Amino acid sequence: MMKKTALVACGAAALALGLSGCANYEGTGTKDAASAEQLALRLDDPWAQQAQVSADPTSKAEGSYADGVYTGKGKGMDGLITATLLIEGNRITCIETTQEGESQSVGGYEAIRDGVYASLIDVAQGSDIDTVTGATITTAGVRQAVEDALGQARQQEEVWK
């Protein structure tokens, strides 16, 4: 009987100790999601500095492109990335970037959502955009999508010549 009591007491102590690790847990969802929430509240936004770029309204893309709206596709970390570009007089304006499957808080999910990539495309007037910190593969997918859209615009320009 003494052994059973000691075993139950040890089990209860281990359970209490294990649960006490959750006492500081704040947030909703999984512990990983809460950790991401907590970090987001304490850390500076890694994309804030890159989001503050502004395009020169007089700059134009190199090459010759037909005016129009073109949507290109690229491969991101976990899915398809698209870039929709408006081209007018060889001036590129990124209308939208989208993603299917990029993970929130990983890679470029926030950079796509917050328009960072769209701003970078507008500044670069093409696919030669800066890599977003922590989003190397997503950035490569955005570059692919821009190149795909520009390829369509080049083809259309050739048809019209």
Secondary structure, DSSP 4 states (H G I P E B T S, - for coil): -HHHHHHHHHHHHHHHHHHHTTTT--SSS-HHHHHHHHHHHHSPPTTHHHHT----TT---SS---SEEEEEEEE-SSSEEEEEEEEETTEEEEEEEEESSPPTTSTTHHHHHTTHHHHHHHHHTSS-PPPPTT-HHHHHHHHHHHHHHHHHHHHHHHHH-
